[in-house]
Amino acid sequence: MHMLLNLLYQFLWLLAPPFLRKYLRRRAKQTPAYALNWPERFGEPYPHPVKHAIWIHVVSVGETRASIQFIRELQQLFPATPLLITQTTPTGRATAQHFFPQAQCRYLPYDKKTWVQRFLHDHQPKFGVIMETEIWPNLMSVCAQNHIPLFMANARLSEKSLRGYLKVRSLVAPPLATLTGCYAQTNADAQRLKTIGAANVEVCGNIKYDISPSPEMYVLAQSFKQRIGNRPVVVCASTRFYQGTDEAQLLLDAWAKCQTGNILLVLIPRHTERFDPTFVYAQKLNFITQKRSDNNQIAEDTQIWIGDSIGEIFAYYLCANIAFVGGSLVDSGCHNIIEPIACNLPTLFGPSTYNFAEVALKAIGAGAAQQIQTADDWAAKTLTLLDSSQQRQTMSNCASDFIQQHRGASKLIAQKINQKITQIR
């Protein structure tokens, strides 16, 4: 079965290029940055490739931000080794370039074998680390063939993803068995990863607990506060358009039913192509609305502020009294609930949390977060919390304790990788 599935996989990659180009052209209509740097995605030679580097693969913005402390820990252990960071999305690339200007940042080629071979031949990395759970059979197999140690860090696998991978287990199990180390977030993740064939699995915790705002975010937050003035602030971050439903619109519809006084609602869509539609929809509901990008003082009667910027989410959180984390009212599994909690914010999220299932349960149990079921529930709970400074302070204290109890995975995983590399030498 493995041989048949592998042959089919390689055949599909022969057919894939025109469909991938069509997909990128479609994405570029909404996000122009997708029109750039195509040769990197399609295995063409890279100009002046950095060689013998620590290679980290992160997909997008969230994974990149979460990996910052981990990458810094690796740099301390390998101070003389250059850094190569690969991504899949333009926003992930921009974020990596911002935080690691000394690194070479580029797109990881799609998983066609000849493209992966070219990438590894050009860069000859010292070792590679795939963040979270990106399973690319050709990439993993070619790394093993070229004796390049490959690790999976902060690995997670939901029950939903497990069911999908079990259908193609004979394809993914052999390359997963070549991993030099697989560092899972939880015991449940570790068991699921072992079920689909991952080797050398250890539970190390979640590096996202090591996230903290940078000094520049505190400076930016202060400028935001000056623009906002002395008003209650509610931040709804990483709202998603998913399977035809716009989460920001659900929140705005619920907010429109409430008497919200002088509260400023900050909406931050997850993807840049949703910035303008969210702004237009807020105006359609007769909200007085401004954009962060206009760089103007926020008027006293402005009700909605659209956070149409990249990489500034901590600055928004640091201005807020309450946070809501998107991707949870639509069934996309929720985005990073640890970020607002790390800012000691009372945090709300919806029913869909499979990307952060264990974190969500622990945060609720610790009193650092609360789960709501609908947009109307969110609006009611938000207004209740704003009316009770004591309840907000209690949740804030619980958030601080919760984060401190779970820090340390970044350093632990970096040390384990260093031990493996030392043994290989």
C-alpha positions, 0 to 999 in steps of 0.5 A: 500500500505504501508503494502505491500511495507514494507513486500516486503522491509523486504523480500528483506532484507532476500534475500540480504546478499549473493548479498551484500557479492558479491558486497563487494568482487567485490569492494574489488578487486579494493579497498582492504579496502572493504574486511575489517570489514564486521561484522560491515556491517552485524549486528554482535556484535561490540566489546566494543561499545561506549554507550550513544554517539552522533551518526553521520552518514556520508556516505563518504569522502565528507560528512565527511569533510563537517561535521567537523565544525558541529560535533565540534559545537555539541561537544561544546554543549555536551562536556561530551558526547562521539562520534560515527561516522558511515560511508558506505565507507572505505575512509569515515571511514579513514577520520573520524578517522583522524579528530576525533581520539577520536571517535569510527568509524565504518560502519553502518549496512545495513538496515535489521531490526535485524541488525539495532536493534543490532546496536542500542541495542549495542550503545544506542545513546543519539541521532542520526544525519543522514547527508544529505539524507540517507533514511533507513526505518528500521533504522528510524523506530527502532529509533522511537520505541526505543525513540532515537531522530533522526535528518537529517542535511544538508538535500537535495533532487534533483528533480531526487531523488524526482521522485524516492522516490515518487514511494515508498512514502508509504514506506519512508513517515512513517519513515520520519514522525518520524524525530525529526528534518529535517534541509534542505539546501534550500527552494526547498529541504525543499518542496521536503522533505515534499512531501515525508513525512519528519516531522519537516522540517526547512531551515537552509542553507548548512553546506558546506559553513563552510568548511575551510582548517585546519592548517595541510593543509596549511603546506602540501600545502607549501610542495607541492609548494616547490615540484612544484616550481614557475609554474601555477597550475590547479587542477581538483578534484574529477574526476569520472568514471561514466556510462562508461565515464572517466572524467579524460580522457576527460580532458586529451584529451582536454588538449592534444590539447592545447599549455600549456607551463609550466602549471602543471595539477593536476588530483585527481580522486574521487575513489582510483581505478582510480588513476593508470588508470588515470596515465597510460592514461596520459602517453599514451597521451605522457604527462610527468607524476608523482604521488603524492605518489612517494614523489619526487620533481616534475620535471620541465618538468612534465606536469601531477601530479596525486593526488593519496592520500586521504584527501588532497584536500585542500592542492592541492587547496591551491597550485592552480591558478584555480580549476575544480570540477569533477562529472560535465562533466559526469552526476553525479551531481557534487562534492563539488564546495564550497571547492575550492571557500572557498580557494578563487580559480576561479572555473569551473564546467561542466553542471551536477550540480544537487547535488549542483544546488542552490550553482552553480547558486549562485556562478555563479551569485556572480562571484565566478565560471563559468560553462563550457559545454565540456572538450574543453570549460574547457581547453579554459577557463582555459588558458584564465583565466591563461592569465589574472591575473586581471580576476583571482583576481576578481573571487578570491575576489568574492569567498571570499565574497560569502563564508562569506555571506553564513557561519553559518549553522553548528552552527545553526543546532547544536543549534536547535538540542540542543534545541530539546534534552533539550525539550525532557529531 
